[in-house]
């Protein structure tokens, strides 16, 4: 059992529902995990599985429907006033689309310095300008970028600016919401390597949300797999890729292309059949059972709990835990 001081984020039975015309969308439904200080937890799954909603609820961008999120022992959704402002300095977000998340009316210097002004970092405009220059260089850009507007920058440059903006207030925890999915493949590895370097230099903790499992393997210490609002597997990155236990995880990993034509031709891929259930009206029992080749009557009646099948390896599957 980890000491409270070792935990950055502790999520317990988190729920986030949205009211829709056709019913209630259960985007996040009873999700629990923790992130150690200095660690990177990768949160993966198909589009629409709820991973971004989970991340945004964890850092207080969305109100919760149920459960609890603690950041360094404090309830994120109960913070008010000065405590809330202190939290927004400690916890920052890098968004998926930098063009949509960065103000096109401001120059890059103003975008990065905005958080500094709000949190009274720097003695004045001149000192903040020097801090902006240092941040730009740290993320691989030049001082000249400070005077540009976002539309004058490439996609990779925009994301580097988004990273610099997040780091401007010297946070401890960064929620990376699919920070590479909008970028060219040639740029994705550069951004991931930049995030790894910044983590080492600054002692950062990451919640890294993505659907590209090859990149998640490269950056994450542990990986949590989501399916239709629930966690189905959670373990170390090395264990997940070497011994995936849940049928859904195995299917996701089998879809990762291997850069060797001979190996790629010979390997067997797991193709999921059946329809994805509606998150507005999910079926009873296991939500994956309509696509699972190992589904049984028990799967239709009971939601499988997240259970430890080996040290540090948690899986929500009757077929796996019952072996």
N, C-alpha and C positions, 0 to 999 in steps of 0.2 A: 504493500500500500504506500503510495507516494505521500510525502508530507505536503501540506497545503502550500508551503513556501516554494516548493518545486514546481507547482502548477501555475501556468499563465492563465489558461482558460479551462473551465469545468462546466460542461453542458449536461444537464440532467433532465431526461424525459421531455425534451423540447418539442413544442407543437406550434405550428403556424398555419392557420386556416384562413381562407378567403371566402367570403360569401359571394356566390354567383347566382345567376337567374335559375340555373338548373339544380342548385343545391349548394353544398359546401365543398370547396376545393381543399383537400388535405395535403398541402404542399410539403409540410414537414410534420411527421406524425410519430411522436415518442422516440426521439433520437437522443442518444447519450454518448458522450466521448469526452476526453480531456486532452489538453496539449501541454506538454512540459515546457518550461522556459528554455529558450534557445533551440527548440525543436521545430521541424517542419512537418505538419500533418497534411497529406494530400487527400482531398475530398473529390472522388470521381464518380462517374455514372453517365448514362445517356442524357441527351437533352430532355428537359422536362422532368427529371427525377427529383428536383427540389434542392440540389446542392447550392445554387446561388442564393435561393431564399433562406436556406439554413445559415449560410455564411453571413448574410446581411442581418438576419435576426440575432445571430451571435454577437455582432458588434453594435447592436442597437439601432441600425438603420430602419428596421421594421420592429414594431411592437410584437411581443409574443402572444400566442393564444393560451399556452400552458407551459408548465415546466419551469426551469430555472437556468440562467446563465450567470456564472460567477467569473469575474475577471480579478485575479489576485485576491479572491475571497469576498469581493463586493458584487452585489446583485446589479448587473448591467442595466436592467429595466427599472430599477428603483432610484437610479442616480438623478439628482436634481442640482441646479445652481452650480456652485463652484466645483462640486464633486463631478458633475457631468462634464464640465469644461476640462477638468484635469484628465478625465477619461478620454476625451477626444484628442488630447495631446499624446496620450500613451498609446492609443489604438488608432491606426490609420488604414485607409483602403486604397488599393490600386485597382482601377476599374478595367473592364474588358475593352471598352471602346474609348480610347483617349480623345478622339475627335468630339465625341458626345459629352464627355465628362470635363473637358477643359473649356473655359470661357473664350470663345473666338474674338471677343471684343477687347481682350486684354493682351498685352505683350507677355512673353514668357517670363520675364523678370517679375511682373506684377502677379502672375499666376502662382509662382513659387513663393513669393514674399507674402502672399495674403495670409497664410497660416502663421507666419512669423509675427505679423502685425497683431493678429488676433490674440496670440499668446505672449506678446511683449518680448519677443526674442530679437536681440540687437538693439543698440543704443539709438539708432536713427536710420534714415534712408541709406546713408552712405555705408554704414556697417552691414545693413541687410543686403545691399547690393553685392558686397564682397562675399557674404555668405552664399548668395545665389550663384555667383561665379564659381565658388568652390564646389557647390553641389552639382552644377552642370558638368564640371570637369570630372567629378567622382562618378557620374553616370555615363561618361564617355562622350560628352558634348563639349563644344567650345564656348567661350565667353560671348562670341558674336550671336549665338542663339538667343541670348537674353533680350535682344531688341526685336526679335521676330514675333510674328503672330502664328497661331497654330496652323493656319492654312498654308504657311510658307515652309512647313516642316514635313518630312516623310512620316510614314506610319511608325517606323521604328524609333525615329526621333521623338515623335509625340509620346510614345509609351515611356521613353526615357525621361521625358519632361514630367509625365504623370508619376513616375517613381521618385523623381527629385521633389515634386510637390509633397508627396507622402512623407519623405524623409526630412522635410524642411523644419518640422517641429520636434525632431529627434525622438520618434516613437520607440516603444519597446516591442509592440505587436503589430503586424501588418497582415490584413486580410487581402489576399491576391485573388481577385474575382476573374478567373479565366484571362489572365493578363497577356497571353500569347495567342489566343485563338483568332484574333483579328489581324494577325501579322503574317507575312510571308514565311514560308518554312525556313528560308535562309536566315531570317532575322530571329526566329523563335529561340534557337539555341543560344544566340548572343544574349538575349534578354534573360533567359534562365541562368546562364553563367554569371551574368551581372548580379542577379538576385542572390545567388549563392555566395559570391564575393562580398556583397554588402552585408549579408547575414554574418559572415565570419568577422568582418571589420567592425560591425556595430553591435554584435550580440543579439540580433533580432530573432523574434519568434514569428513563424509564418503559418497561416492557414491558407493552403494553396489549392484553389478550386480549378479543375480542368477536366476535359474529356479525352485529352491526348495522354494515354497511359504510358507511352514511351518517355515523354517529358516528365511525367509525375515520378517515374522510377528514378530519374536522374537527380531530382531535387529533394525528394521526400525521405524522411526518416521512417515514418509510418504512413499507411494508406487506409482510408475508410471508403468503402464502396456503398453507394446509395442506389436504391431501386424504388421508385414510386413513393418517395417520401419517407422511406425507412432505411436503416443501416442493415446491410446483409453480411458484411465482413469487415473486420478491422484487425490489422496486424502490422508487423514491420514490413518495410518495402521489400527487403530481400526475401522474406518468407512468403509474401504474397505472390511475387513473380516466380519463385521456385516451386511453391506448393499451394496454388490457389485451391480453396476448398469448396466454395459455393459455386453451383452450376452457372450462375450469372457471371461471376468473376471469371470463370474459365472461358466462357464465351467471349467476354470482352478482351481478354488477353489473346485469345486465338485470332482476333481480328487485327492485331498489330502486325504490320508488314515487316518481314525480315529482309534486310538488304543483301540477300544471297539468293539468286534465282533458283539454284538447285535445291536448297533447303526449303524455299518458299513453295516450290512445286510439290515436294514430297510430304510436307506436313499436313495434318488433318485439321480442318477448321470446324469449330462448333457453330452451327447455324441454328439460331433460335426460331422456332415456329410458333404460330398462334398470335393472338392479338394482345396488345398491351392494355390492361384494364384501365378504366376511367379513374382518375384520381378524385373525381367528384363522387363516384359511387364505387369504391374499391370492393372487391369480393371478400367474403369472410375467409379467415385462415391466412395462408401465405399468399401474398400478392403476386408472387412470381409463378405460382403453380400452373397458370394457364399456358406458360411457355416452357415449363420444366419437364425434362424427360423422366425425372425420378419422382414425380408427384404421386402421392398416395391419398387415401381417404382421410387420413389424419391431417394432411396439408390443407384440405378443404374445410376442416373444422377448427383447427388451432393455429394461431399466429405463432411461428417459431420464435422463441426468445433468443437474444444474442448470448451464446454460451461459449465458454472457453474449451476448445477442442485440443489445444496444446498450449504450453506456456506462452502467454501473450497473444494468442491467436483466437479471436472471437468470430463465430459464425452463427448466423440465424438460418438454420436449415435442419429439418427433422431427419432427412436422409443422412446428413453428415454427423450430427450429434448423436444419432442412434446407432452408428456403426460400432 
